[in-house]
């Protein structure tokens, strides 16, 4: 599969867990960013097919990065990740155009279902 996926999370182990689940299922074109600022720059340069982004990050939050990416590319496909208890932020993310959200801690099959649903 040549779909390009950008993983955005300030926790390297989270990116690794998601990347592991995706690569085991044939998604090998995976980019990574450690915060929202890097995510916006990477999105502009690489135009990934999907962004999986954490909400809470330093420098620029996932909500801010979502807003900026959608402003630059209204067709961007973005799925947010959040810990339990961030319902208000999840609602904001959906209003700003996020297609779905995944609650941490998540199971690899939940990531795959969402990726397959969004990428078709």
C-alpha positions as CSV (number, residue, x, y, z in Angstrom):
1,X,0.0,0.0,0.0
2,X,1.4,3.3,-1.0
3,X,-0.8,5.5,1.1
4,X,1.2,8.0,3.0
5,X,0.4,8.4,6.7
6,X,1.7,11.0,9.1
7,X,1.8,10.0,12.8
8,X,1.9,13.0,15.2
9,X,2.5,12.4,18.9
10,X,5.0,13.9,21.3
11,X,5.5,10.4,22.8
12,X,7.9,8.4,20.7
13,X,6.6,5.1,22.0
14,X,3.0,6.0,20.9
15,X,4.3,6.7,17.4
16,X,6.2,3.4,17.5
17,X,3.1,1.5,18.6
18,X,0.9,2.9,15.9
19,X,3.6,2.5,13.3
20,X,4.1,-1.1,14.3
21,X,0.3,-1.8,13.9
22,X,0.3,-0.2,10.5
23,X,3.4,-1.7,9.1
24,X,2.3,-5.2,10.1
25,X,-0.8,-4.6,7.9
26,X,1.0,-3.3,4.8
27,X,1.1,0.4,5.5
28,X,4.8,1.2,5.0
29,X,4.9,4.8,3.9
30,X,4.8,6.4,7.3
31,X,6.1,9.8,8.4
32,X,6.4,11.0,12.0
33,X,6.2,14.3,13.8
34,X,6.8,15.0,17.5
35,X,4.6,18.1,17.8
36,X,2.0,20.2,16.0
37,X,4.5,22.6,14.5
38,X,6.5,19.8,12.9
39,X,3.2,18.2,11.8
40,X,2.1,21.3,9.9
41,X,5.5,21.7,8.2
42,X,5.6,17.9,7.3
43,X,2.0,18.1,6.0
44,X,2.8,21.0,3.7
45,X,5.9,19.3,2.4
46,X,4.6,15.8,2.0
47,X,0.8,16.0,1.6
48,X,0.1,12.7,3.4
49,X,-3.2,10.8,2.6
50,X,-3.9,10.6,6.4
51,X,-2.8,12.3,9.6
52,X,-3.2,10.5,12.9
53,X,-2.6,13.2,15.6
54,X,-2.5,13.4,19.3
55,X,-4.4,16.3,20.9
56,X,-2.1,17.2,23.7
57,X,1.4,18.2,22.6
58,X,4.0,20.9,23.2
59,X,4.7,23.9,20.9
60,X,1.4,23.5,19.0
61,X,-1.5,21.3,20.1
62,X,-3.2,18.8,17.9
63,X,-6.2,21.1,17.8
64,X,-4.1,24.1,16.6
65,X,-2.3,21.9,14.1
66,X,-5.7,20.5,12.9
67,X,-7.0,24.0,12.4
68,X,-3.9,25.1,10.5
69,X,-3.7,22.0,8.2
70,X,-7.5,22.2,7.4
71,X,-7.1,25.9,6.6
72,X,-4.3,25.1,4.2
73,X,-6.0,22.0,2.8
74,X,-9.7,21.6,3.5
75,X,-9.6,18.1,2.0
76,X,-7.0,16.9,4.6
77,X,-7.9,13.6,6.3
78,X,-7.2,13.8,10.0
79,X,-7.9,11.5,12.8
80,X,-7.3,12.6,16.4
81,X,-6.1,10.6,19.3
82,X,-6.9,11.6,22.9
83,X,-6.8,10.2,26.4
84,X,-10.0,9.7,28.3
85,X,-11.4,12.9,29.8
86,X,-10.7,15.1,26.8
87,X,-14.3,15.0,25.4
88,X,-14.5,18.8,25.0
89,X,-11.4,18.8,22.9
90,X,-12.7,15.9,20.8
91,X,-15.9,17.8,20.1
92,X,-13.7,20.8,19.0
93,X,-11.7,18.6,16.8
94,X,-14.7,17.1,15.1
95,X,-16.1,20.7,14.6
96,X,-12.8,21.7,13.0
97,X,-13.0,18.8,10.5
98,X,-11.4,15.7,12.2
99,X,-12.9,12.6,10.6
100,X,-12.7,10.4,13.7
101,X,-11.0,10.1,17.0
102,X,-9.3,7.2,18.8
103,X,-9.2,7.1,22.6
104,X,-6.0,6.1,24.3
105,X,-5.0,3.5,25.3
106,X,-6.1,1.9,22.0
107,X,-5.9,-1.6,20.5
108,X,-4.0,-2.0,17.2
109,X,-7.2,-3.2,15.5
110,X,-9.0,0.0,16.4
111,X,-6.3,2.0,14.6
112,X,-6.5,-0.3,11.5
113,X,-10.3,-0.1,11.4
114,X,-10.1,3.7,11.4
115,X,-7.4,3.9,8.8
116,X,-9.2,1.5,6.5
117,X,-12.5,3.4,7.0
118,X,-10.9,6.8,6.3
119,X,-8.7,5.7,3.4
120,X,-11.4,3.5,1.9
